[in-house]
Amino acid sequence: MNSQATTPPAQPNTAQPKATLEKLLHLLGFDATVEEHKLEEGILLDVKTDDSGRLIGRQGQTLADLQYITNRMLFQQDAAAPKVMVDVGGYRAQAREALVKKAKEAAEKVRRWGDVVELEPLNAFDRRIVHQALKDDPGVETYSVEVEGTDKKAILLRPKH
């Protein structure tokens, strides 16, 4: 009997997002399954676990870190690997909807009163969501500004002239 492994060798430069995240979660001690979905801008890896709170972390920070590490690992396997978005139990989808709603409410204030409205400091991922949500609004323009003492930036909404 041959004692050599019967699994075929891994193809070089072929990133495996689902398998990579599953292995990472297992090594971190999480009992979880991962569903992979194709998106226009890359791949969504949706994690199913009973321990979602610990994986999401405070204000989604642990989830953001997990996504960053997963993308770095995939990039090391294949520089042309598609970007991966990691979600846990639909958290990002709900957070995205709430952020878009907040952005549209702020835009309505700008249109109604003509005032500049500043949203709280956001990470780059969330700022992109806001800019995308309002990019076609004819009455409002958005731009990011540095927030002293943090690595985040706030978004200012102001009337378009």
Beta strands, then each sheet from edge to edge (+ up, - down):
strand 1: 32-39
strand 2: 42-49
strand 3: 84-88
strand 4: 117-118
strand 5: 140-146
strand 6: 153-159
sheet 1: 1+ 2- 3-
sheet 2: 4+ 6- 5+
end
